[in-house]
Amino acid sequence: MTDALVLKDVRKSYGNREAVHGISLDVKEGEIFGLLGHNGAGKTTTLRMISTLLRITSGSISVYGHDVTTEPEKVREVISYLPEDAGAYKDLTGRAYLEFISKFYTTGEAQKEMVRRGIEIADLGDRIDSKVDTYSKGMMRRLLIARAIMPSPRLAIMDEVTSGLDVINAYEIREIIRTIARNGVTVIMSSHNMFEVEMLCDRVGMMDQGNLILLGTPDELKEKFGAKNLEEVFVKAVMKE
Amino acid sequence: MTHLTNIVKKELRELLTPGSVVSVLLMVLLFAFLGGIVGGEVDKVKTLSPMAVVDDANGEVDFPDGTHWSLYDNMASMYGNIPEGKTIDDYLFRLSSVTLPDGSIDRKDLASKMAEKGVTSAILVPDDFSERLAKKRQAHLEEFYLYEAEGMFGSAPSITASSMVGSLNTLLSGFLVGGVVGADAAFYLQPIRLNESGSAYIGTMVNGSFVRGVTPMEISSQVSSQTMMVPLVIMIIIMMVGSIVISSMGSEKENKTLETLLTLPIRRTVIVTGKIVAAAIVGLVYGLAYMVGMSFYMNALTKEIVSGVNLDDVGLGLDLADYALLMTSMFLAIVCALGICMIMGAFAKNYKSAQTMTMPLSILSMIPAFVIMFSGWYGASGLMQGILFAIPFSHPMIAMQALMYNDYVLVLSGIAYMAVFAAVAIAVTVRLYNSDILITGLGQTSMSSKLFGNRRKSGESR
């Protein structure tokens, strides 16, 4: 299986403070990879480095063979990043927002087809033509997921993708993620929600204070710690640290 | 469609919201409305002012040589051409006064009579007026006014009455001198003729050319009337576009739309350029709107008040090339402002913090606006000229006057300076867009770490 993403001894410092302490991991093509950890563990910083938003201090990150430091524009052509609590331009309608984004990827009929696909993924009915600032949190998240997925990225990077959503919306979004992964899109996502990650992810990495403390499939990790679920694994792993 | 056009269109759609367009249109209408009010005040001054004379038949003077001089007739003669359908009785009211027991005039009674006639100034002729003049002794005329809370030209009635007394003096002098020396009265009263505007006996060197019939003051007031609004308009544009861009940046950060934008497959220079171009277009559109509004106001204020000197006639007019230079200067000043704003906006954490960041820009645009309005570039000291030159927004404020005086060196060097300034500002902005600071803000960089130390313990991460 091809490596979609490879991190080698990646470190990130803000001044004298090191936020990520040399993590290494790889994500295979078509895999759903979950980054777990509490607030401040370094998940968002790691995802932002993969997305070319933050520069790495040392080490290397490669996305489908493209180095984030030397080929950031090539990396941005194959990724799609969905930040936590992201919003869209409030004065645009959902459709206009998708059209705006699609024009950076393609033109002509292909661009129209991309928007049609986005509208289908968002599944907002008539509300796709309402202004974004009238959307509920769930509607906004659906629109943003549609935005992230409609260009058919090779790697989708999603930060706390279901954070703050109700049960139904969170379930539907998880279904969307499963579907795109079945269609060959690699997903790396962060979450506080251990159960969500256990249900959705093929493999997980657990972060604590900027360190990657565990890496493996949910079953491997549960077996290793003799735990019933990932939450128990996480607690035991952190206590051990 | 190119990525740049896509960004520009999106930015324009965000910046030109119905609310912002309506507020600018309202501003134009407000200026036009104010212009209407000011114009009305100016018209009031221009129209013949009615006034009253309380002479009780004492303004008739019989001189010992048998000649007769009438105060009322001479006052009436000064009204000149009475508009059709009106008579002198509509402008010059003869009022009688009531004398109080102490011999003085009952001014309350007089005031109510004046108010009834709608006049606010009157000339009162004392009892001894005719007698003193007949004996060739100086007499008095009393000016009496009703003060009313009026507009900006509320003092006009007092000017009219005072000038009326002055003119009466001249007429009476002419009458008296004429009685002594006959037809040469005009010569004796004014042996050297005073030159009026347009006279062949006045001349000024302007831009190396001799122009007859105008004084430096007339030229200066005309130049001021033409150039006065430029610094104000530019100051407003700079503050407005600055606020727009910084707020837009703050809003993008707050909504995390910037993070999305920065991970799209486009170059950062395209994002920066797109934002700057869109804001510059909005700035120019708003600037034009303000210019139109201001011109309504200024035209109303300055019509008939400033001298009627045609600047083209004195070689100070601007041609198309001059206007092109002026527009270039304005555009570059806007781009410089936007460059500064993009840099400051990069440090904004959210919409609210972005709002406070417009202050330095406002100060930088206010300094040249007020210095240039009150002392002008050519009246400023060497140090102040250095400061003005260093502030890029000064150049379009200076440019109009400099172009009138053919000071192309100043205008072109200003344009060159702004071009370099804008290029540096954009380069710094692109560099910031490629750095972490756009995402992390201040407080997370190595520089801030050195300056402020580590507030969070080492090893703690996000």
Interface residues (C-beta under 8 A of the other chain):
Chain A: S13 Y14 G15 N16 R17 E18 A19 V20 H21 G40 A41 G42 T44 T45 R48 S51 T52 L53 L54 R55 E73 R76 E77 I79 S80 Y81 L82 P83 E84 D85 A86 G87 A88 Y89 K90 D91 L92 A96 F100 I101 K103 F104 Y105 T107 L144 R147 Q209 G210
Chain B: M1 H3 N6 K10 R13 E14 T17 E254 N255 K256 T257 E259 T260 L262 T263 L264 P265 I266 R267 S435 D436 I439 T440 Q444 T445 S446 M447 S448 S449 K450 N454 R456 S458 G459 E460 S461 R462
